[in-house]
Amino acid sequence: MIQEPHKVATFFGCIGKDKFGKILKEKAEEAHVDAHYYEQSQEPTGTCAACITGDNRSLVANLAAANCYKKEKHLDLEENWKLVEKAQIYYIAGFFLTVSLESILKVAKHASENNRIFCLNLSAPFICEFFKEALMKVMPYVDILFGNETVSMFMWTHKSTCERATCLLTCLVACLII
């Protein structure tokens, strides 16, 4: 949990107008995260089940509302964009490439134009495999790239020689994190 000063981190996301959305808002408040959700009623708030045995884990996600994020209905709002402008470091999960590339690029370009740090987490091998075009549009703006050893090895074995430089950087970051 964030200690003093409170609310030094801002989070954007999409939730449903339901019980799980209410829980997310409460937990963000308890953790002193300045969460600003795009609330919609088209889909329920996403959920995730985790099975953890020893050092292994498996996740099953129902993305639901997370897939409903709309740049023009949330990020582009003046009060939200002011929060983006105020930030010094941006961190976006690669999963968001499946939802709103235009939102990622808007934040990434802003970071680049204003000498701010832009971080991207590759999240999972399927992002590199099935969202390669979107990923490559974002890569020129990435200052810090995160990825675990599974994502790094996938990139190494499935990418062309030119793209292996990105993979090598990911491997280095993965080694530093582990």
N, C-alpha and C positions, 0 to 999 in steps of 0.2 A: 504494500500500500504506500501511496505517496504520503510523505510526512509534510512538515511545514516547508515552504509555503504550499498551501493547498491549490489544487487545480492548475498545476503547471503543465499538464498534458491535456490536449484536446483530441477527442475522438469523434469521427463521423462514421455513420453507418445507417442501415435501413432496418426498421423493425415493423412488426404488425401492431395493430391496436388490440393487444391481447395480454393474457397473463404473463407470458414469457417476455414480452416487451417491457411490461411493468417491472419484472424481476431484473432485467438488464439495466433499466434506468436506476433502480434502487441500488444495485451492486456497484454501478459506476459512481454513484453519489457517495456510497460508503468508502470506496477506494480513492475518493477525491479526484476522480477523472472528470474533466469538463466535457461530458458527452452531449453531442448535438445530433439527434437522430432524425432521419427522414421517416416520418410515421405515415404508413399507408394501410389501407384496408383490403387491398387486392389479395395479399398472401399473409399467412401467419408468420410470426417471428421464427427464424430458423432455430433448429435444435441440433445437438450432436451427442451421440452416445460413444463412450470410450471404454474399451476393454484393455486393461493393463495387467500383464503377467510378467513379473520380473522386470527385465530391461526392454521388453517388447510391448508395443501398443498398437491398437487398431482402432480407427475412427470410422463411424458411419454418420454422415452429415445429411441433414435435410435443410438445404440452403434457403428455401422458401423466400421470405422477404428480402434476404440479402441479394437476391437476383433482381429485385425491383428498384434498386437505387437509380435515381434520375438526376443527372447533373443540373438540368435546367430547373428542377423543382427543389434542389437543396444546395449544391455547391455554388451555383450562380446567384443565390440570394445574397444581397448586400451584407447582411449581418453575419452570414457564414463565411463569405469571402474575406471579410475583415479579419476573421480568426486565422485564415490561411496566411494572409499578409503579415500577421503578427508573429507567426512561427519562424523558428530558426532552423529546425530540422524536421524533415518529413519522412515518414515510414509508411510504406504501402505494401500489403501482402499481395503476392502474385495472383492469388485467387481472384482479386478484384479485376484482373485482366479479362476475366470471363463475363464481367458485368458492365463495366464502364471505362473503356479505354480512353474516351474523351475526357473523363474526369482526371484520370491519371496523367494524361498529357498536359492538361491545363495546370495542374499542380507542379509537375516536373519542369515545365517551361518557366513557370514563375520562379521556382527554386533556382534554376540556371541563370535567369535574367537578373536575379537579386543576390547572387553569390551565397545561396543557402545550401544546406546539405540535403540531398535527396537519396533515400535508401529504398531498396526494393528487395523483398524476400521472394525467392522463386517458388516457395511453398511446396510444390510436389512435382514429380516427373511429368505428369500429364500436362502441366502448364507449358513446359518446354516443348513437349511433343505436339500438342494440339493447338496451342496458342502462340506458336513461334513467331508469326508475322506481327502480332500485337506486341509481343515481348521485344522484338527487334526494333520496333518504333520507339519504345521507352528506353532501351539500353543506352543511347547516347547521352541521356540526362542523369544516369545513375552514378552517384558518387561512391556508395557503399552497397555491395550486392551480398545478400545473405542466401545461403542454401546449405542443406546438410549433405552428408556424404552420399546418400542415395541419389539426390538430385544431381550432384556433381558427377557421379559415375554415369548416370544416364546421359547427361549432356556430353560427356567425353566419348561415349560409345555410339551416340546417335547423331552427332553433329559433324559438319564438314570441317576441314582443316582450318578454314578461316574463323569459324566460330569456336574453335578450341581455346582461343585466348580468353574468351568469356568464361569458359568452363574452368580454365586454370585459376582464374581469379576467384571463382566460386569455391573451388577446392581449397584454396588458401584461406578464405574466410571460414569455411567449414572446419578446417583444422584449428583455427584460432578459437572458434566457439566451443568445440568439443573438449 
